[in-house]
Amino acid sequence: MQIEAFEDALDEHGSDLAGWPPELKLAAQRLLAESAEARDALAFAQQLEARLRGSTPDRAPAGLADRIVGEASADRQRQREKRRMTTPAGWRKRLPELSIAAVLAISFAGGVLASGALNRVGESDRSSYVSGLYADLAW
């Protein structure tokens, strides 16, 4: 038996060789007689199992389950509200605000474009330049 196979068997069967299958137990005993590394692995596994047997499980703080359920309910409510705002009915509620914002943005952009265009062009070319500008925008 190789050390890797021995360590795998330790993980699978535990550190008490009495509970191992007979063929693995015999090979493990031979390896333990020859290998200090195998003896160290067995000692480590025995210490680990002893610590696990002697430890007491940690208890959850009082009210933890209630807090988890409460947070899950609140999260579910937030998800419903989010879905409500992304549905057509939710957008209809915000349509006045969105349309005002869109009109203001378009008016601002149009004013900036028109004022820049009119300041660069002489009086006689204003109307033709603005017509050309709108043609470029339509392109």
C-alpha positions in Angstrom: 0.0 0.0 0.0 1.2 3.5 -0.9 0.9 6.4 1.5 -1.7 8.1 -0.7 -3.9 5.0 -0.7 -3.4 4.9 3.1 -4.5 8.5 3.6 -7.5 7.9 1.3 -8.5 4.9 3.4 -8.0 7.0 6.6 -10.4 9.5 5.2 -12.9 6.8 4.2 -12.8 4.4 7.1 -11.5 6.5 10.0 -8.5 6.1 12.3 -9.6 3.0 14.0 -8.1 0.1 12.0 -10.4 -2.4 13.6 -13.3 -1.1 11.4 -11.3 -1.3 8.2 -11.9 -4.1 5.6 -9.5 -7.0 6.3 -7.4 -6.7 3.2 -6.9 -2.9 3.7 -6.2 -3.4 7.4 -3.4 -5.9 6.7 -1.8 -3.6 4.1 -2.1 -0.6 6.4 -0.5 -2.5 9.3 2.4 -3.4 7.0 2.8 0.2 5.9 2.6 1.5 9.5 5.4 -0.9 10.5 7.6 0.5 7.7 6.7 4.2 7.3 7.0 7.1 9.8 4.9 9.2 7.4 2.0 6.7 7.7 2.3 6.7 11.5 2.2 10.5 11.5 -0.9 10.5 9.3 -2.6 7.9 11.6 -1.7 10.0 14.7 -3.0 13.2 13.1 -6.3 11.4 12.1 -6.7 10.1 15.6 -6.1 13.6 17.1 -8.6 15.1 14.7 -11.3 12.5 15.5 -10.8 13.0 19.2 -11.2 16.8 18.9 -14.3 16.3 16.8 -15.8 13.9 19.4 -15.0 16.3 22.3 -16.3 19.4 20.7 -19.8 20.7 21.2 -21.8 22.1 18.3 -22.2 25.9 18.3 -25.7 27.1 19.0 -27.2 29.7 16.8 -28.0 33.0 18.5 -31.6 33.4 19.8 -34.0 34.6 17.2 -31.7 33.9 14.3 -34.3 31.8 12.4 -36.9 34.6 12.9 -34.5 37.2 11.5 -33.7 35.0 8.5 -37.4 34.5 7.8 -38.1 38.2 8.3 -35.3 39.2 5.9 -36.5 36.7 3.3 -40.0 38.1 3.5 -38.7 41.6 3.2 -36.5 40.6 0.2 -39.6 39.0 -1.4 -41.5 42.2 -0.9 -38.6 44.3 -2.5 -38.6 41.9 -5.5 -42.3 42.3 -5.9 -42.0 46.1 -5.8 -39.1 46.0 -8.3 -41.2 43.9 -10.7 -44.1 46.3 -10.2 -41.9 49.2 -11.3 -40.6 47.4 -14.4 -44.0 46.3 -15.7 -46.0 48.5 -18.1 -48.4 49.4 -15.2 -45.4 50.6 -13.1 -44.1 52.7 -16.0 -47.5 54.3 -16.5 -47.3 55.6 -12.9 -44.0 57.3 -13.7 -44.9 58.4 -17.3 -45.5 62.1 -16.4 -42.1 62.4 -14.7 -40.3 60.6 -17.6 -42.0 62.6 -20.3 -41.1 65.9 -18.6 -37.5 64.8 -18.3 -37.4 63.7 -22.0 -38.9 67.1 -23.1 -36.4 69.1 -21.0 -33.5 67.0 -22.3 -34.5 67.4 -26.0 -35.2 71.1 -25.5 -31.8 71.7 -23.9 -30.0 69.8 -26.6 -31.9 71.6 -29.4 -31.1 75.0 -27.8 -27.4 74.2 -27.5 -27.2 73.1 -31.1 -29.3 76.0 -32.4 -27.4 78.7 -30.5 -24.0 77.4 -31.5 -25.1 77.2 -35.2 -26.6 80.6 -35.2 -23.6 82.2 -33.6 -21.2 80.8 -36.2 -23.2 81.8 -39.2 -23.9 85.3 -40.6 -27.5 86.7 -40.7 -28.1 85.8 -44.3 -27.1 82.2 -44.0 -29.1 81.4 -40.8 -32.1 79.8 -42.2 -30.2 77.7 -44.7 -27.7 76.6 -42.1 -30.5 75.6 -39.7 -32.2 73.7 -42.5 -28.9 71.9 -43.2 -28.5 71.2 -39.5 -31.9 69.5 -39.3 -31.1 67.5 -42.4 -27.9 66.3 -40.8 -29.7 65.3 -37.7 -32.3 63.4 -39.8 -29.4 61.5 -41.5 
